[in-house]
């Protein structure tokens, strides 16, 4: 979808659909919308009344202009109460409006900036994100594809005085949404296509296109490094493991060094502790953290931030076979910690443990952030619309949570209670990889904390939010790309903060 700016009044806006916002609990149409209504001789207000349009968030009413305006239709999308409109409300309104315009067969859509109280840049970014995310589809493997698609979205700037701010906002919105859709595509691909080798090839292409550094470690390399926890998971699969290290280095001196780690289990059968058929059905999504890391690293050259960012992925399948890891096995992580395997289906923390230990030893970052579809316990705690956040450094966690709020991605802090470390005790090793059922998300976080050492670290458990079984306001069923916009927002704020 092409994004453009037009310096003209709404009355002059062209296209198949013209989108404007409507507010709840207001008896009169907003002045700009009222002007459209007058040009249509009251037809718009008549339709609004007839369809009982109340301005509720994402509610829609539209009317054919029958030649009364250059645009063929006017579509009003609800924004809720004026005082409650924020960037997320704009995203969702834009997504709803673009989907309806697409379904109406529109090719060219003109749209007013939504949210009167928001700065133009913020409104434009949210509008672009919502439009692009809301219109996302994944039909690569379908013979019959939906031919309906909006080709161009024109943002109308009636006064022509806000072009620079709108242009900047649209650029960021397009970049953030594009990165999220890139991650969605990777997650939605089947596991017979997205293997560890495929992820490594994607990383190499990202490095080539963006002039990033990349190192791909194979099984022998990881053995030399001492990644016993990661390789223990990998030993059951015929697909070779690939440890991916992407590095973005700014042109000028980096103000800060950050490591972002994504869980990269390209398919999780549970290993010998086999999942049920239903539990395995969507396990192609167990590399959602890796997909987010690749999407973020792909976006950094365009942002040009003065930060050195390392993207790390320990990619493998978790499969049952004659060579698979067994319950009761003991493995040694890169940092020397020995781990008893209490359950082979708690594999993600093992791969992350070696990735985090690698970051501490080889990268020496000032902070580590990991994203992982780690535990079913987080879904029990927070459901499918909220990710869990755990940490060993509260100031870092506060900044990540603030970025999530700005990005419109729901995240909630959870405590790492020191006494719970007792639940991970082993009679034969330094740690067990699982604790009891209760507090499973927390014991997983405590397990990971052991491998961060003194480095400030934040863990995002996205097991509930990485994949959706139903359509959401900002996207259809399937991979969501959660975490991408949060961490891009975080990195931008970090660049400003230094």
C-alpha positions as CSV (number, residue, x, y, z in Angstrom):
1,X,0.0,0.0,0.0
2,X,1.5,3.3,-1.1
3,X,1.3,6.2,1.5
4,X,1.0,9.8,0.4
5,X,0.2,13.3,1.7
6,X,-2.2,15.7,0.0
7,X,-2.4,19.3,0.9
8,X,-6.1,20.0,0.2
9,X,-9.4,20.3,2.0
10,X,-11.5,17.3,2.7
11,X,-14.1,18.7,0.4
12,X,-11.5,18.4,-2.5
13,X,-10.2,14.9,-1.5
14,X,-10.5,12.3,-4.2
15,X,-10.6,8.5,-4.1
16,X,-12.9,5.6,-3.8
17,X,-13.4,6.3,0.0
18,X,-12.8,9.3,2.2
19,X,-12.3,8.4,5.8
20,X,-13.1,10.8,8.7
21,X,-13.4,10.3,12.4
22,X,-16.5,10.6,14.6
23,X,-16.7,11.0,18.4
24,X,-19.0,9.5,21.0
25,X,-21.3,11.6,23.2
26,X,-21.3,14.6,20.8
27,X,-24.6,15.7,19.4
28,X,-23.0,17.6,16.5
29,X,-20.6,16.4,13.8
30,X,-17.1,17.7,14.0
31,X,-16.7,20.9,11.9
32,X,-14.8,19.2,9.0
33,X,-17.3,16.4,8.9
34,X,-20.2,18.9,9.1
35,X,-18.8,20.6,6.0
36,X,-18.9,17.3,4.1
37,X,-22.5,16.8,5.3
38,X,-23.5,20.3,4.0
39,X,-21.9,19.5,0.6
40,X,-24.0,16.3,0.6
41,X,-27.2,18.2,1.5
42,X,-27.5,16.5,4.9
43,X,-27.2,12.9,3.5
44,X,-24.3,12.0,5.8
45,X,-26.0,13.0,9.0
46,X,-29.2,11.2,7.8
47,X,-27.3,8.0,7.3
48,X,-25.5,8.4,10.7
49,X,-28.9,8.7,12.4
50,X,-30.5,5.9,10.5
51,X,-27.6,3.5,11.2
52,X,-27.5,4.5,14.9
53,X,-23.9,5.6,14.6
54,X,-22.8,6.6,18.1
55,X,-19.1,7.1,17.6
56,X,-18.1,4.0,19.5
57,X,-14.5,2.9,18.9
58,X,-14.2,1.2,15.5
59,X,-18.0,1.6,14.7
60,X,-18.5,2.5,11.0
61,X,-21.1,4.2,8.9
62,X,-20.7,5.2,5.2
63,X,-22.6,6.9,2.4
64,X,-22.3,7.1,-1.4
65,X,-21.7,10.7,-2.4
66,X,-23.5,10.3,-5.8
67,X,-21.3,13.0,-7.3
68,X,-21.7,15.5,-4.4
69,X,-18.0,15.2,-3.6
70,X,-14.9,14.2,-5.6
71,X,-14.7,11.1,-3.3
72,X,-17.1,8.3,-4.2
73,X,-17.9,7.5,-0.6
74,X,-17.5,9.1,2.8
75,X,-16.8,6.6,5.7
76,X,-17.1,7.7,9.3
77,X,-15.2,5.6,11.8
78,X,-15.8,5.9,15.6
79,X,-13.0,7.1,17.9
80,X,-14.9,6.9,21.2
81,X,-14.9,9.9,23.6
82,X,-12.8,12.7,22.4
83,X,-10.8,13.0,25.7
84,X,-10.0,9.3,25.6
85,X,-8.5,9.2,22.1
86,X,-4.8,8.1,22.1
87,X,-2.5,6.6,19.5
88,X,-3.9,3.0,20.0
89,X,-7.4,4.3,19.5
90,X,-6.2,5.8,16.2
91,X,-4.5,2.6,15.2
92,X,-7.6,0.5,15.7
93,X,-9.9,3.0,14.0
94,X,-7.6,3.2,10.9
95,X,-7.4,-0.6,10.8
96,X,-11.2,-0.9,10.9
97,X,-11.7,1.8,8.3
98,X,-9.2,0.3,5.9
99,X,-10.6,-3.2,6.1
100,X,-14.1,-1.9,5.4
101,X,-12.8,0.2,2.5
102,X,-10.9,-2.8,1.1
103,X,-14.1,-4.9,1.4
104,X,-16.0,-2.3,-0.5
105,X,-13.5,-2.6,-3.3
106,X,-11.7,0.6,-2.8
107,X,-8.3,1.1,-4.5
108,X,-7.6,4.7,-3.4
109,X,-8.5,5.8,0.1
110,X,-8.2,9.4,1.4
111,X,-8.1,9.9,5.1
112,X,-8.1,12.8,7.6
113,X,-5.7,12.7,10.5
114,X,-7.6,11.0,13.3
115,X,-7.5,12.3,16.9
116,X,-7.7,16.0,17.2
117,X,-5.7,16.3,20.4
118,X,-2.7,14.3,19.2
119,X,0.4,15.8,17.6
120,X,0.4,15.3,13.8
121,X,3.5,13.0,13.8
122,X,2.0,10.8,16.5
123,X,-1.4,10.6,14.7
124,X,0.2,10.0,11.3
125,X,2.4,7.2,12.7
126,X,-0.5,5.5,14.4
127,X,-2.7,5.9,11.3
128,X,-0.1,4.3,9.1
129,X,0.5,1.4,11.5
130,X,-3.2,0.7,11.9
131,X,-3.9,0.8,8.2
132,X,-1.1,-1.5,7.2
133,X,-1.5,-3.9,10.1
134,X,-5.2,-4.0,9.8
135,X,-5.0,-4.8,6.0
136,X,-2.4,-7.6,6.5
137,X,-3.2,-11.0,5.0
138,X,-1.2,-14.2,4.6
139,X,-2.5,-16.1,1.6
140,X,0.8,-17.3,0.1
141,X,-0.3,-20.9,-0.1
142,X,-3.9,-20.3,-1.3
143,X,-4.9,-20.9,-4.9
144,X,-7.8,-18.5,-4.6
145,X,-6.6,-15.2,-3.3
146,X,-8.6,-12.2,-2.3
147,X,-8.1,-9.7,-5.1
148,X,-9.5,-6.8,-3.1
149,X,-6.7,-4.5,-1.8
150,X,-6.2,-0.8,-1.2
151,X,-3.4,0.4,-3.4
152,X,-2.9,3.9,-2.1
153,X,-3.7,5.7,1.2
154,X,-3.7,9.5,1.0
155,X,-3.4,11.5,4.2
156,X,-5.2,14.8,3.8
157,X,-3.5,17.9,5.3
158,X,-6.2,20.6,4.8
159,X,-3.9,23.5,5.8
160,X,-0.8,22.2,4.2
161,X,1.3,23.3,7.3
162,X,2.0,19.9,8.8
163,X,3.7,18.1,5.9
164,X,7.1,17.5,7.6
165,X,5.5,16.1,10.8
166,X,3.0,13.9,8.9
167,X,5.7,12.7,6.5
168,X,8.0,11.7,9.4
169,X,5.1,10.0,11.2
170,X,4.1,8.0,8.1
171,X,7.7,6.9,7.5
172,X,7.9,5.5,11.1
173,X,4.5,4.0,10.9
174,X,5.3,2.3,7.6
175,X,8.6,1.0,9.0
176,X,7.1,-0.3,12.3
177,X,4.2,-2.0,10.5
178,X,6.4,-3.4,7.8
179,X,8.7,-4.9,10.5
180,X,5.7,-6.4,12.3
181,X,4.3,-7.9,9.1
182,X,7.8,-9.3,8.3
183,X,7.7,-11.1,11.6
184,X,4.1,-12.2,11.0
185,X,5.1,-13.8,7.7
186,X,7.8,-15.8,9.3
187,X,5.5,-17.1,12.0
188,X,2.7,-17.9,9.6
189,X,5.0,-19.9,7.3
190,X,4.8,-23.7,8.0
191,X,7.5,-25.4,10.0
192,X,8.5,-27.5,7.0
193,X,9.7,-24.3,5.3
194,X,10.9,-22.2,8.3
195,X,13.7,-24.5,9.6
196,X,16.8,-23.3,11.6
197,X,18.6,-23.3,8.2
198,X,15.9,-21.0,6.7
199,X,16.2,-18.6,9.6
200,X,19.9,-18.5,9.1
201,X,19.5,-17.7,5.4
202,X,17.0,-14.9,6.3
203,X,19.5,-13.5,8.7
204,X,22.2,-13.6,6.1
205,X,19.9,-11.7,3.6
206,X,19.1,-9.1,6.2
207,X,22.8,-8.6,6.9
208,X,23.5,-8.3,3.1
209,X,20.7,-5.8,2.5
210,X,21.4,-3.7,5.6
211,X,25.2,-4.0,5.8
212,X,25.0,-5.7,9.1
213,X,27.5,-8.2,10.5
214,X,26.4,-11.8,10.7
215,X,27.9,-15.0,12.2
216,X,26.1,-18.3,11.9
217,X,27.4,-21.0,14.2
218,X,26.8,-24.7,13.3
219,X,26.6,-27.6,15.7
220,X,30.4,-28.1,15.8
221,X,30.9,-24.4,16.5
222,X,28.4,-24.5,19.4
223,X,30.1,-27.6,20.8
224,X,33.4,-25.7,20.9
225,X,31.7,-22.8,22.7
226,X,30.2,-25.2,25.2
227,X,26.6,-24.7,24.5
228,X,25.4,-28.0,26.0
229,X,22.0,-26.8,27.0
230,X,21.1,-25.6,23.5
231,X,22.6,-28.6,21.8
232,X,20.8,-31.0,24.2
233,X,17.5,-29.7,22.8
234,X,18.8,-29.9,19.2
235,X,20.0,-33.5,19.3
236,X,16.6,-35.0,18.7
237,X,16.1,-33.4,15.3
238,X,17.4,-34.2,11.8
239,X,17.4,-30.4,11.1
240,X,20.8,-29.0,12.0
241,X,20.8,-26.3,14.7
242,X,21.9,-22.8,13.7
243,X,23.0,-20.2,16.2
244,X,22.5,-16.7,14.7
245,X,24.4,-13.5,15.7
246,X,23.4,-10.4,13.8
247,X,25.1,-7.1,14.7
248,X,24.1,-3.5,13.9
249,X,26.9,-0.9,14.4
250,X,26.1,2.7,13.8
251,X,28.3,4.9,11.6
252,X,29.3,7.1,14.6
253,X,30.3,6.0,18.0
254,X,27.7,3.8,19.7
255,X,26.2,5.3,22.8
256,X,25.1,2.0,24.2
257,X,25.4,-1.8,23.5
258,X,22.2,-3.8,23.7
259,X,21.6,-7.5,23.1
260,X,18.1,-8.7,22.0
261,X,17.5,-12.5,22.1
262,X,14.6,-14.4,20.5
263,X,13.5,-17.9,21.2
264,X,14.0,-19.8,18.0
265,X,12.3,-23.2,18.3
266,X,11.0,-23.6,14.7
267,X,8.8,-26.5,15.8
268,X,8.1,-27.8,19.3
269,X,6.8,-31.3,19.6
270,X,7.7,-31.3,23.3
271,X,10.5,-33.8,22.7
272,X,10.2,-37.2,24.5
273,X,7.7,-35.4,26.9
274,X,5.5,-35.2,23.9
275,X,2.7,-32.6,23.6
276,X,-0.8,-33.6,22.8
277,X,-2.0,-33.3,19.2
278,X,-3.9,-30.2,20.0
279,X,-1.0,-28.7,22.0
280,X,1.3,-29.3,19.0
281,X,-1.0,-27.8,16.4
282,X,0.3,-24.2,16.4
283,X,3.8,-24.9,17.5
284,X,5.3,-23.5,14.4
285,X,4.9,-20.2,16.3
286,X,7.5,-21.2,18.9
287,X,10.0,-19.1,16.9
288,X,8.0,-15.9,17.3
289,X,10.7,-14.3,19.5
290,X,13.3,-15.1,16.7
291,X,11.0,-13.6,14.1
292,X,10.7,-10.4,16.2
293,X,14.5,-10.2,16.5
294,X,15.0,-10.6,12.8
295,X,12.4,-8.0,12.0
296,X,14.0,-5.5,14.5
297,X,17.5,-6.0,13.1
298,X,16.2,-5.6,9.6
299,X,14.7,-2.2,10.5
300,X,17.7,-0.7,12.3
301,X,19.6,0.6,9.2
302,X,16.6,2.7,8.2
303,X,16.3,4.2,11.7
304,X,20.1,4.9,11.9
305,X,20.1,4.9,15.7
306,X,23.4,5.6,17.6
307,X,23.2,2.2,19.3
308,X,25.1,-1.0,18.9
309,X,22.5,-3.8,18.8
310,X,23.1,-7.5,18.8
311,X,20.4,-9.9,17.7
312,X,20.9,-13.5,19.0
313,X,18.9,-16.6,18.1
314,X,19.5,-20.2,19.1
315,X,17.5,-21.9,16.4
316,X,16.5,-25.5,16.5
317,X,13.6,-27.9,16.4
318,X,12.5,-29.9,19.6
319,X,11.7,-33.4,18.3
320,X,11.4,-36.9,19.7
321,X,13.8,-39.6,18.2
322,X,16.3,-42.2,19.2
323,X,18.8,-39.4,19.7
324,X,16.5,-37.1,21.6
325,X,17.3,-35.7,25.0
326,X,15.8,-37.7,27.9
327,X,14.1,-36.7,31.1
328,X,16.9,-37.0,33.8
329,X,19.7,-36.1,31.4
330,X,22.2,-33.5,32.7
331,X,23.6,-30.8,30.4
332,X,26.2,-28.1,30.9
333,X,25.5,-24.6,29.7
334,X,28.1,-22.2,28.2
335,X,28.6,-20.5,31.6
336,X,29.3,-23.9,33.3
337,X,26.0,-24.3,35.0
338,X,24.8,-27.9,35.0
339,X,21.1,-28.5,34.4
340,X,19.0,-31.6,35.1
341,X,16.3,-32.1,32.5
342,X,13.1,-32.5,34.4
343,X,10.9,-32.1,31.3
344,X,12.0,-32.0,27.7
345,X,9.1,-29.7,26.8
346,X,10.7,-27.0,28.9
347,X,13.3,-26.6,26.1
348,X,13.0,-22.9,25.3
349,X,14.7,-21.8,28.5
350,X,17.6,-24.2,27.7
351,X,18.3,-22.5,24.4
352,X,17.9,-19.1,25.9
353,X,20.2,-19.9,28.7
354,X,23.1,-20.5,26.3
355,X,22.1,-17.5,24.2
356,X,22.2,-15.3,27.3
357,X,25.4,-16.8,28.5
358,X,26.9,-16.2,25.1
359,X,25.8,-12.6,25.2
360,X,27.3,-12.0,28.6
361,X,30.6,-13.6,27.6
362,X,31.1,-12.7,24.0
363,X,29.0,-9.5,23.4
364,X,29.3,-7.9,26.9
365,X,26.2,-5.7,26.4
366,X,25.0,-3.1,28.9
367,X,21.6,-4.7,28.8
368,X,19.8,-7.8,27.5
369,X,16.2,-8.2,26.5
370,X,14.7,-11.5,25.5
371,X,11.4,-12.4,23.8
372,X,10.1,-15.9,24.1
373,X,7.0,-18.0,23.7
374,X,8.1,-19.6,26.9
375,X,5.3,-20.9,29.2
376,X,1.7,-22.0,29.1
377,X,1.6,-20.7,32.6
378,X,1.7,-17.1,31.3
379,X,-1.4,-17.8,29.3
380,X,-3.2,-19.0,32.4
381,X,-2.1,-15.9,34.3
382,X,-2.6,-13.2,31.6
383,X,-4.6,-14.7,28.8
384,X,-4.0,-14.1,25.1
385,X,-4.0,-10.3,25.0
386,X,-1.2,-9.5,27.5
387,X,2.5,-10.5,27.6
388,X,4.4,-11.0,30.9
389,X,7.4,-9.0,31.9
390,X,10.1,-10.1,34.4
391,X,13.5,-8.6,35.1
392,X,16.6,-8.2,37.3
393,X,16.7,-4.4,36.8
394,X,13.6,-2.3,37.4
395,X,14.7,0.9,35.7
396,X,15.2,-1.1,32.5
397,X,11.9,-2.9,32.9
398,X,10.1,0.5,33.5
399,X,11.5,1.8,30.2
400,X,10.5,-1.3,28.3
401,X,7.0,-1.2,29.8
402,X,6.7,2.5,28.9
403,X,7.7,1.6,25.3
404,X,5.0,-1.1,25.2
405,X,2.4,1.4,26.4
406,X,3.4,3.8,23.6
407,X,3.3,1.0,21.0
408,X,-0.1,-0.2,22.2
409,X,1.1,-3.7,23.1
410,X,-0.3,-4.8,26.4
411,X,2.4,-6.1,28.9
412,X,2.2,-6.6,32.6
413,X,5.0,-6.9,35.3
414,X,5.3,-10.1,37.2
415,X,7.6,-10.7,40.3
416,X,10.6,-12.9,40.4
417,X,10.3,-14.1,44.0
418,X,13.7,-15.2,45.3
419,X,12.3,-18.0,47.4
420,X,11.0,-19.6,44.3
421,X,14.5,-20.5,43.2
422,X,14.3,-23.3,45.7
423,X,11.7,-24.9,43.4
424,X,14.4,-25.4,40.8
425,X,16.7,-27.3,43.0
426,X,18.2,-30.6,41.7
427,X,19.7,-33.4,43.7
428,X,22.3,-34.1,40.9
429,X,22.9,-30.7,39.2
430,X,23.0,-27.0,39.8
431,X,19.5,-26.5,38.5
432,X,16.4,-28.4,37.3
433,X,14.9,-26.9,34.1
434,X,11.4,-27.1,35.6
435,X,9.6,-26.5,38.9
436,X,6.1,-27.4,40.1
437,X,3.0,-26.4,38.1
438,X,2.2,-23.4,40.3
439,X,4.0,-20.2,39.3
440,X,5.5,-21.8,36.2
441,X,6.0,-18.5,34.4
442,X,7.9,-17.1,37.4
443,X,10.2,-20.2,37.9
444,X,11.0,-20.0,34.2
445,X,12.0,-16.4,34.6
446,X,14.1,-17.2,37.7
447,X,15.8,-19.9,35.7
448,X,16.7,-17.4,32.9
449,X,17.9,-14.8,35.5
450,X,20.7,-17.2,36.5
451,X,22.3,-16.7,33.0
452,X,22.1,-12.9,32.9
453,X,24.5,-12.6,35.8
454,X,25.0,-8.9,36.7
455,X,23.9,-7.6,33.3
456,X,20.6,-5.7,33.4
457,X,18.0,-8.0,31.8
458,X,14.3,-8.0,30.9
459,X,12.3,-11.1,29.8
460,X,9.1,-10.9,27.8
461,X,7.0,-14.0,27.9
462,X,4.9,-13.8,24.7
463,X,3.5,-17.3,24.7
464,X,-0.1,-16.0,24.9
465,X,0.2,-13.1,22.5
466,X,2.4,-14.3,19.7
467,X,-0.3,-16.2,17.9
468,X,-4.1,-15.6,17.8
469,X,-6.8,-18.0,17.0
470,X,-9.3,-15.2,16.1
471,X,-9.2,-11.9,14.3
472,X,-7.9,-9.0,16.4
473,X,-8.4,-5.2,15.8
474,X,-4.9,-4.9,14.3
475,X,-4.7,-8.2,12.4
476,X,-6.2,-11.5,11.3
477,X,-5.8,-15.0,12.8
478,X,-2.2,-16.2,13.0
479,X,1.1,-14.6,14.0
480,X,0.8,-11.2,15.5
481,X,4.4,-9.9,15.4
482,X,4.1,-9.0,19.1
483,X,7.1,-7.2,20.6
484,X,8.5,-5.7,17.4
485,X,6.9,-2.3,17.8
486,X,7.6,-2.3,21.5
487,X,11.3,-2.8,21.1
488,X,11.6,-0.5,18.1
489,X,10.0,2.2,20.2
490,X,12.3,1.3,23.1
491,X,15.4,1.5,21.0
492,X,14.3,4.9,19.6
493,X,13.7,6.2,23.2
494,X,17.1,4.8,24.3
495,X,18.8,6.7,21.5
496,X,17.1,9.9,22.6
497,X,17.8,9.3,26.3
498,X,21.6,9.0,26.0
